[in-house]
């Protein structure tokens, strides 16, 4: 049989082959055709070589990738996969062969290669594992431990609780499962939207993979075979959200140089040899830089080093400390790729459950349902057992008690009245994490679902696009308690108290609320009690967003305003000042005038580049709305993070399922399917999923690769 490539009206690839291996090759090839530039950016990021063509702005990431040993970890995990699961390893190789076959033609389509002078390179068998690892290495937010360390040092231990929310850089999601007894058809529905930084091209690829073993539609990660996060096989469907689990540790290391190399002080009080070598990082337009790569028994050193007094000239306590990162695949040599083929082959919830036992990272909450009435709500992933303090902040490597000693069992949860909601709130994963999202999104989704007894796929639009902002309550309560205001401030206060608390795109009240909120955040951040937290710490630039004070206060504002006491700060006075300030110069437009989409692109736009919409589209929603389009209060109303896809999986009929991504199926600027889904995405609409092959256009036919 030949391998066939079909496209629907949105240019989404539907692939059909005679074997799983042939299908993996076809998936790699079509992804290289559609997303060549994106694939090569991700490959270079996983290797720590992206600054060689993107310039100095990518250097901090490259240094982190090299010091964290991402590419080496991917190699080790693939070697272990070959030994443990040769079928999956061969399937990954087939995908890589397809990428390598398709890259030259794909690169000729993409103008970014000519702009940067980059030639398409060659993918190695472990490259998909490296792409997966690089995509998710910051997913669990280990840099937040550096923030908590500073906050506790300057503000005391209560700061952990006050600032314990999904902060800057955190990926999240909404997801909900409606059992068959709550639907019009008697079969389950699964719907939701992953919240990530919006990238162009997008982080998810809509695709269909069909062979005699399986026929699956879902959202793939470009550069990785199969469908990991969101899929529908016809008889079973699944979806994930970030569990907000903590499964990476930072260790303060005491290092010293000796004539033989570098040593680290272990918990046994003995100095142990650390691995050490140097690497050269190329930078476009600048001289290359040499970095030192060190790894202790805990893990790779990602910041700091042994510079300082030589051994023998100072006591160990006088030596400087470095930061080592311990993360599961570096320890276990397993990235969970053994789950990918079983997910594609799944027919029931029990099959999904078994497949997820092999999942490692990122740690997710998973919901699944099948046509036999099976339901699943569980956590999947590797979370090590260790001391509770390891989760809070960096721990001293030279002290005992911080070792890993086993793995948490996967928590499971039940549905309540036929419904399960996951929105990064505290839930089944509570014992595994520190910082969770406020309960507002989850509570709002639940309330909307409970407003009707039965649902169908068409009704999910109203939930996806809901803009109610429950977290506005504490600030509005402070406004209500103010007296003695100027007339302008009094009128603004009364207007906000009458506001419906919806962050609608065309709302002038939402714009006014956001302006007052931003002013409150800035005035709080300027208070002297927080001054020590404004100092820029000597950490790699790529980690600094997690340590910035203004976003931390912006995301934790609800907690800070609701706390019984806040370090002696006169919060009513700050709210009064902010209100008067905005009343004197109120915003003149609507929320969407300033709340605009700001996607990340590896290369900045050029004025003459075809196909780029330079006007950033206006948005509805906000960080704590179900329509989660995250501004950074006090800093910017622009949203870099939001729904990276939307989906509805209908178990009654897969053809009634639907999906959308922010831009389109094609990563090449100026092509018909580059941004054709953006109007759908902005309105919360979804494209139909076409399952009838006769309604698709066959665009390519090639000979199947041998199995």
DOKOLKE-336421 format. One record per residue (C-alpha): y, z, x. Coordinates in steps of 0.001 Angstrom, whole numbers, plus 500000, padded with zeros to 6 digits. Example, Ala and Ser with C-alpha at 12.3 -4.5 7.8 and 13.67 -1.06 7.14 Angstrom:
BEGIN
495500507800512300498940507140513670
This chain:
BEGIN
500000500000500000503539499388501122506300501954501312508923501253498682512531502384498494514208502407495104517753503427494177519238504633490921522742503901489668524134506581491984522431505155495080520022508098495244516825507135497104513486507286495315510662506765497806507046505819497158504285505630499764500491505743500023500349509032501926502351512149502636502728511044506231503974507599505257506381509235502828507770511508505561508393508450507729510181506759504838512287509876504185513367509993507820514180506306507834516227506300504625518106509428505710519016507738508987520249504724507027522380506806504640523423509692506909523213508499510549526487510150511606525619513413509892522143513454511457523479512928514951526190515574514519523512518051513422521180517122516267523931517648518810524961520925517190521393522206517422521335521268521113524802522598521886526075519159522916528542518338520129531668518951522258530627515972524374531985513671521644533870515978519238535981517618521939537055521151522794537138522252519150533332522208519145532960524088522431532633527610521024529779526521518764528028524690521623528219527753523841526769529938521077523971527433520399523024527368524070523291531094524672521297531802521499518634529362522756518501527408519500516973524239520933514468526176523026513504528256519986512943525068517980510701523723520764508678526915520825508338526970517042507158523360516982504622523994519729503300526947517749503271524832514573501123522206516318498586524891517139498759526776513822499223523890511360498589520484512971498885518627509659502436519844509079503349519193512716502111515598512379504078515243509117507240516405510893506540513879513681506303511120511080509730512099509719511173512027513235509629508600513859511345507376510703514687508798511820514370507120515204513452503814513570516398503926511182519128505329513449520245502130515229520935500288511964522337503417510341524736503940513231526025500382512879527049501244509297528947504406510258532456503961511753532431507407513384530163506201516176532726503627517296535572506132516947533910508614519271532051506203521523528826507970520606525572506056520854522718507178518604520228509262520563516538509932520189515140512680518020512354514844519384509507516270517266511214519671517207514675518348516277514243518998512507513393522611513352516509522808515507518653521374512705517219523940510272517831526779512714521388525701513553522181525334509851521068528886509102521639530943512275524858532402510801523476532514507251522630536225507360526086537028508716525148539000511833528810538829513018529635541181510128527999543919512200530814543525514712533335543955511893531581547051510578531472548525514075535240548137514417535945549317510884533862552465511321535481553181514684539013553002513271538565553974509610535423556101509482531976555568507923533315555072504376534660551706505501531143550250505313531031550896501571534645549885500907534246546515502593530616545902501548531009542601499735530170538972500417532808538314503004534126535285504870531480532894506104528792534073503691526750531480501826525824532296498251524544530771495033524164531120491314520745530662489772519226531468486425515789531126484898515373530907481126511806531368479911510284529117477273510756531633474463514530531336475027514699527484474990514702524847472283511601523153473727509429526170474436509436525297478144511491527003480831514812525906482293516059526652485815519693525963486704522298526922489251524444525890492182524279526800495891527635527900497335528235526736500870531048525327502909531695521916501395530993519237503973531496515495503873528794514144503961527235516895501893524747519503503048522243518480500362520604515083499835519324514135496384515957512446496797512608511686495173509387511730497178506281510186495608502778509561496934499264509993495459499380513724496276502726514577494691505872513265493035508858515570493620512589515299492966514950517707494622517675518526497098516706517993500727518532519141503850519408516005505849517431516103509069514554518160507631511491516631505923510434517527502421512353519503499808512739523153500727515258524841498435515420523106495058512612520967493674510760519791490547507221518418490845506851517600487165504694520619486371506511523299488373510099523744489560511804526185491919515261527168493151516736529708495567519792531813496273520774533766499369519045537160499146521855538693501280519132540278503403519785541523506927517118540224509319518958539733512626520028542470515027522698542803517676522019544963520722524538546296523183523005545533526570523725547137529935523279544445532550523541544447536320523227541831539013520780542313541839519828540172544786516969538793542684518969538038539518519998540079536475518452543214535056518876544984531722518456548676531019515628549223528549514932552061526094512428553438528598515267554117531057513996551405533412515849548315534589513940545152533629514352541592534876516244539334532456515772535584532295518788533731533601519902530159534267523088528089534062523899525081531906526727522568531951528550521833528693530257518449528522533597518256526673535144514975525557538470514436527308538152517531529490536276518762532504532795520110531864532245523859531911529325525826533292527886528750531327525387531439532200522444531791529816520773535225529854517911536628527807516707540217527754513596541663526139515624542057522934516874538497522800519426535996524117522808537333525248525444535628523082528557537417524372529514539248527533527556539521530733526912541578533829530323541113535460531677544395536790530637546996539362527583545981541350524407548004541069524490551044543299528256551432543084528506552922539599526457554893537146524768552917534322527240554251531753530069552614533698528539549153533515529972546727530923527905545876527869526889542502526547525617541474523113522050540241522633520905538633519386517389539270518101516365536865515341512914536330513808511907532818514977512790533710518552510304536569518238507599535044516026507864531350517017507756530497513322510489528850511242508445528716508047507803524958508116504247525713507065505623526253503554507101522760503162504018520668502391502492523294500061505773523346498111505570519578497603501928519835496543502508522738494152501408522349490548501848525921489301503913529021489941500909530493491740501048527559494174504759528180494789504098531877495329501391531175497913503566528611499692506423531085499954504224533586501748504721531310504770508523531219504376510520532933507120514226532104507056516726532128505590515603534983503360516002533872499751515561535037496201513353532429494520512876531568490869510131529262489657508519528194486386505674525882485397504561524004482312501733526487481706504242529271481080504085530768484562507255532471485849508228533779489274511149535853490563510685537082494133512182537411497590510789535170500329511335535490504055510858537586507170512768540875507257511754543165510131511163546867509705513498548866511944515999551705511915518598551597509132521445551751511647520320548382513058521572546799509850525006548377510044526294547582513514525183546731517075522795549283518539522313550362522174519418548545523807518962551381526311518210553961523610514796554235521928514401553926518171515805550447517587512667548377518056511112546134515393507816547513514112506534545383511261507760543330508312508993544288504847506744543290501995508265540697499682509920542330496638509187540886493188511154541258489962510544540657486263512576538782483688514571540739481117514293539358477598513220536004478985516037535668481511516462536247485247519805535791487010520397535680490739523936535497492081523744537354495416524206540690493660522133543778494300518716543131492809515197542750494184516598542308497706518697545509497629516449547387500106516803544526502581520581544165502951523996545796503358526644543475501927526064541919498500528248540007496106529961541982493346527985541927490086530551539828488222528973536379488505525526537680487614526843539749484710528893536860483358525943534446483515523782536991481736526409537548479046526804533821478469523036533336478204522733536271475802525386534753473534522737532338472264519071532939471554517857529535472692519116527017475219518599523449476342519574521482479432522786520211477813524081523760477400524044524570481101527393522825481649529239525672479939527745528166482365528252526098485504531954525713484700532859529200483466536115530462485009536352534073483802537479536375486658536210539898485995537321541117489425540958540800488325540616544112486452541651546634489118544815544761490065545777544297486419545183548014485849547594548804488674550149546433487152549800548101483754550606551507485253553910550412486816557252551411485308560886551006486292560456547313487106563223544747487274563423542498484194561831539548485999558975541677487324558481543287483916558197539880482249555721538694484894553678541882484533553521541505480741552535537875481090549652538737483431548450541554481185548260539041478307546446536457480473542879535574479446541612536119483018540400532539483329541063530664486555541459527340484777542775524383486739545753523885484429546651527557484049550093528688485183549064532299484535546135531949486945548558530621489557550858533603489005547962536045489253546779534442492510550304534686493933550547538409493133547038539004494465547856537215497710551016539248498167549110542504497592546518541483500191549181540647502769551071543902502234547851545921502479546912544109505679550345544925507104549887548658506559549812550603509862546450552164509034544837548760509486546807547831512608543913548460515047541839545920513108544403543167513669543727543023517395541748539946518339538435541114519821536968539494522906534131537738521080533283534024520911535710532103518735532949530940516408532328534570515359535957535524514721536132534529511014533865537483510261536294539851512021539609538632510595541368541439508696543174539409506026540057537731504547538195541051504681540902542725502603541122539715500293537426539741499437537216543537499199540463543932497225538695545108494087537022547947496012540204548856497865542240549102494681539536551019492784538730553611495445539783557143494611541723557322497871542516554712500521543487556296503835546732557673502376548055554221501449550456554181498489548764551391496562551072551504493517554032550959495835552313547974497459551460546439494084555050547011492909556458545331496026554116542371495622554966541939491947558718542078492566558346539634495449556494537057493324558787537599490324561767536723492516560135533422493574557367532673491083554983529733491520556155526703489581552866524922489053549303525419487904546366526975489713544975523579490723548270522636492349547437524969495221543709525617494666542446522420496238539219521282497835539302521371501638535979519952502871534824520129506471534379516910508366533198516644511930536054514225512642539574514483511196540617511606508983542624508731510360545310507212508129543751503739508220540172504840507646538799503134504530537254505061501698538726508499502367540570510191499464543318511977501343544672513874498342542595517025498137541516517311494485542641520347492505540021522826491353539314525422488698537431528645489431537654531311492113535408533344494397534123535779491738533947533235488903530673531584487959532551528443488970532697529801492486535339527861494421536394530291497104540005530658498096540900533262500733543377535591498990546427536313501095545697533424503434545240530228501420544498529028497905542586526050499329538821526229498904536510525331501761533488526819500007532058526039496606529081524502494781527368522259497353525221520921494499524459521626490864521104521216489171519224521778485922515416521650486058513846521100482629510127521944482511509713520260479128510609516830480505511695516200484079513657513170482892515971515557481040516762517302484320520014516476486061521999517056489218525221516373491119526695516838494599530380517018495574530592513523497048527695511071496932524370509864498281525807507698501046527469509279504059529355506133505078533085506004504184534094503148501930530639502474500502530125502492496726528113505715496733530123507689499271532276509612496767531115508319493397529846511732492232533126513528492981534533512953489453531320514386487973531433517378490297535066518147489535534325518246485788531046520125486136529127517133484779525699516132486063523994512803486708520673512097484987517465512163487007515659508868486464511873509179486677510852505799485239510304503481488203511046500425486041514602501688485542515241501871489293516254499080491645513836498374494485515924497871497624513322497810500383509605497351500958507902498029504301504376498419505563503109501969505362502650503740508660499002504654509315498015508116508173
